[in-house]
Amino acid sequence: MGKLTTHILDTARGKPATGVHITVLAERSGAWVQLSTAITNADGRCDAPLLQDAAFAAGRYRLVFHVGPYFQAQGLATASPAFLEDVPIEFGVADAAGHYHVPLLVTPWSYSTYRGS
């Protein structure tokens, strides 16, 4: 069966982003429903897949990376309010048997993502 994973790299510091809270949502009947939450470990990854097996179905998903508290804890100078507080990434899953890896590369002022392996 398939699974959904992620990792976060703090490209401003050149390190994995540790302790970032992530919210996992799925679109169900036109509304976003929270499925799970996770926190990144010392490697910027989650200790287990965000979703897997029967919990991972074809459809639309949203990962919300709550980066504001992370950057504050790092002591990086950010404005008030911060330019980036939450980073939502929406994506589609066509093959629920596949491995969808959705990484986040982030600074206090920018981010990017891609479908990894």
BALOBA-1460 file (C-alpha; in Angstrom, 3 decimals):
// residues 117
<rec num="1" residu="m" x="0.000" y="0.000" z="0.000"/>
<rec num="2" residu="g" x="0.997" y="3.625" z="-0.398"/>
<rec num="3" residu="k" x="2.240" y="6.227" z="2.009"/>
<rec num="4" residu="l" x="2.793" y="9.950" z="2.477"/>
<rec num="5" residu="t" x="6.052" y="11.265" z="3.909"/>
<rec num="6" residu="t" x="7.846" y="14.598" z="4.201"/>
<rec num="7" residu="h" x="10.970" y="16.288" z="5.451"/>
<rec num="8" residu="i" x="11.824" y="19.933" z="6.072"/>
<rec num="9" residu="l" x="15.121" y="21.644" z="5.353"/>
<rec num="10" residu="d" x="15.847" y="25.071" z="6.816"/>
<rec num="11" residu="t" x="17.790" y="26.477" z="3.873"/>
<rec num="12" residu="a" x="18.558" y="29.724" z="5.727"/>
<rec num="13" residu="r" x="20.647" y="27.756" z="8.242"/>
<rec num="14" residu="g" x="21.573" y="24.801" z="6.031"/>
<rec num="15" residu="k" x="20.100" y="22.275" z="8.479"/>
<rec num="16" residu="p" x="17.083" y="20.026" z="8.936"/>
<rec num="17" residu="a" x="14.177" y="21.827" z="10.619"/>
<rec num="18" residu="t" x="13.614" y="20.108" z="13.972"/>
<rec num="19" residu="g" x="10.396" y="20.368" z="15.980"/>
<rec num="20" residu="v" x="8.134" y="21.762" z="13.246"/>
<rec num="21" residu="h" x="4.457" y="20.921" z="13.694"/>
<rec num="22" residu="i" x="2.657" y="19.598" z="10.598"/>
<rec num="23" residu="t" x="-1.084" y="19.274" z="10.072"/>
<rec num="24" residu="v" x="-2.375" y="16.787" z="7.474"/>
<rec num="25" residu="l" x="-5.756" y="17.470" z="5.869"/>
<rec num="26" residu="a" x="-7.774" y="15.855" z="3.089"/>
<rec num="27" residu="e" x="-10.536" y="17.307" z="0.974"/>
<rec num="28" residu="r" x="-13.753" y="15.415" z="1.591"/>
<rec num="29" residu="s" x="-17.007" y="16.521" z="-0.074"/>
<rec num="30" residu="g" x="-15.652" y="20.026" z="-0.676"/>
<rec num="31" residu="a" x="-14.391" y="20.590" z="2.886"/>
<rec num="32" residu="w" x="-10.940" y="20.166" z="4.418"/>
<rec num="33" residu="v" x="-10.830" y="17.526" z="7.172"/>
<rec num="34" residu="q" x="-7.874" y="17.121" z="9.533"/>
<rec num="35" residu="l" x="-6.491" y="13.588" z="9.439"/>
<rec num="36" residu="s" x="-3.374" y="13.761" z="11.579"/>
<rec num="37" residu="t" x="-0.566" y="15.855" z="13.007"/>
<rec num="38" residu="a" x="3.155" y="15.250" z="13.335"/>
<rec num="39" residu="i" x="6.348" y="16.914" z="14.564"/>
<rec num="40" residu="t" x="9.681" y="16.702" z="12.765"/>
<rec num="41" residu="n" x="12.590" y="14.957" z="14.439"/>
<rec num="42" residu="a" x="16.288" y="15.923" z="14.531"/>
<rec num="43" residu="d" x="16.643" y="14.927" z="10.864"/>
<rec num="44" residu="g" x="13.709" y="17.159" z="9.805"/>
<rec num="45" residu="r" x="11.623" y="14.057" z="9.155"/>
<rec num="46" residu="c" x="8.674" y="12.452" z="10.912"/>
<rec num="47" residu="d" x="9.219" y="9.220" z="12.813"/>
<rec num="48" residu="a" x="6.448" y="7.496" z="10.841"/>
<rec num="49" residu="p" x="4.620" y="8.152" z="7.569"/>
<rec num="50" residu="l" x="2.038" y="10.929" z="7.791"/>
<rec num="51" residu="l" x="-0.499" y="8.560" z="6.208"/>
<rec num="52" residu="q" x="-0.230" y="5.009" z="4.975"/>
<rec num="53" residu="d" x="-2.138" y="1.942" z="3.845"/>
<rec num="54" residu="a" x="-5.945" y="2.304" z="4.109"/>
<rec num="55" residu="a" x="-5.681" y="5.848" z="5.530"/>
<rec num="56" residu="f" x="-3.989" y="6.983" z="2.292"/>
<rec num="57" residu="a" x="-6.466" y="7.202" z="-0.590"/>
<rec num="58" residu="a" x="-6.575" y="8.967" z="-3.934"/>
<rec num="59" residu="g" x="-7.717" y="12.574" z="-3.624"/>
<rec num="60" residu="r" x="-6.646" y="16.109" z="-2.669"/>
<rec num="61" residu="y" x="-4.419" y="16.708" z="0.355"/>
<rec num="62" residu="r" x="-2.990" y="19.691" z="2.200"/>
<rec num="63" residu="l" x="0.059" y="19.706" z="4.441"/>
<rec num="64" residu="v" x="0.333" y="22.763" z="6.693"/>
<rec num="65" residu="f" x="3.843" y="23.344" z="7.987"/>
<rec num="66" residu="h" x="3.708" y="25.630" z="11.044"/>
<rec num="67" residu="v" x="7.103" y="27.300" z="10.544"/>
<rec num="68" residu="g" x="6.567" y="30.566" z="12.444"/>
<rec num="69" residu="p" x="7.249" y="29.132" z="15.909"/>
<rec num="70" residu="y" x="10.216" y="27.195" z="14.540"/>
<rec num="71" residu="f" x="11.936" y="30.312" z="13.147"/>
<rec num="72" residu="q" x="11.206" y="32.264" z="16.333"/>
<rec num="73" residu="a" x="12.841" y="29.500" z="18.384"/>
<rec num="74" residu="q" x="15.915" y="29.666" z="16.120"/>
<rec num="75" residu="g" x="16.354" y="33.351" z="16.917"/>
<rec num="76" residu="l" x="16.134" y="34.376" z="13.282"/>
<rec num="77" residu="a" x="15.087" y="37.983" z="12.927"/>
<rec num="78" residu="t" x="11.581" y="38.093" z="11.539"/>
<rec num="79" residu="a" x="9.143" y="40.963" z="11.255"/>
<rec num="80" residu="s" x="5.986" y="41.198" z="13.304"/>
<rec num="81" residu="p" x="3.887" y="39.687" z="11.932"/>
<rec num="82" residu="a" x="6.215" y="37.130" z="10.398"/>
<rec num="83" residu="f" x="6.263" y="36.931" z="6.617"/>
<rec num="84" residu="l" x="5.676" y="33.156" z="6.800"/>
<rec num="85" residu="e" x="3.773" y="31.701" z="9.727"/>
<rec num="86" residu="d" x="2.197" y="28.657" z="8.075"/>
<rec num="87" residu="v" x="3.105" y="27.099" z="4.729"/>
<rec num="88" residu="p" x="0.213" y="25.165" z="3.148"/>
<rec num="89" residu="i" x="1.023" y="22.779" z="0.318"/>
<rec num="90" residu="e" x="-1.914" y="21.318" z="-1.602"/>
<rec num="91" residu="f" x="-1.423" y="18.376" z="-3.924"/>
<rec num="92" residu="g" x="-3.277" y="15.533" z="-5.571"/>
<rec num="93" residu="v" x="-2.779" y="11.811" z="-5.117"/>
<rec num="94" residu="a" x="-3.760" y="9.760" z="-8.150"/>
<rec num="95" residu="d" x="-2.109" y="6.468" z="-7.150"/>
<rec num="96" residu="a" x="-2.845" y="5.543" z="-3.535"/>
<rec num="97" residu="a" x="-0.458" y="2.597" z="-3.835"/>
<rec num="98" residu="g" x="2.469" y="4.945" z="-4.522"/>
<rec num="99" residu="h" x="4.921" y="6.681" z="-2.221"/>
<rec num="100" residu="y" x="4.269" y="10.431" z="-2.180"/>
<rec num="101" residu="h" x="7.146" y="12.310" z="-0.563"/>
<rec num="102" residu="v" x="6.448" y="16.055" z="-0.260"/>
<rec num="103" residu="p" x="9.493" y="17.904" z="1.129"/>
<rec num="104" residu="l" x="9.621" y="21.544" z="2.174"/>
<rec num="105" residu="l" x="12.671" y="23.751" z="1.708"/>
<rec num="106" residu="v" x="12.060" y="26.896" z="3.737"/>
<rec num="107" residu="t" x="13.522" y="30.161" z="5.007"/>
<rec num="108" residu="p" x="11.701" y="32.882" z="6.955"/>
<rec num="109" residu="w" x="11.002" y="34.572" z="3.581"/>
<rec num="110" residu="s" x="10.579" y="31.813" z="0.991"/>
<rec num="111" residu="y" x="9.784" y="28.163" z="0.365"/>
<rec num="112" residu="s" x="9.713" y="25.525" z="-2.341"/>
<rec num="113" residu="t" x="8.590" y="21.942" z="-2.698"/>
<rec num="114" residu="y" x="8.598" y="19.070" z="-5.150"/>
<rec num="115" residu="r" x="7.478" y="15.460" z="-5.353"/>
<rec num="116" residu="g" x="10.412" y="13.525" z="-4.000"/>
<rec num="117" residu="s" x="11.125" y="9.843" z="-3.798"/>
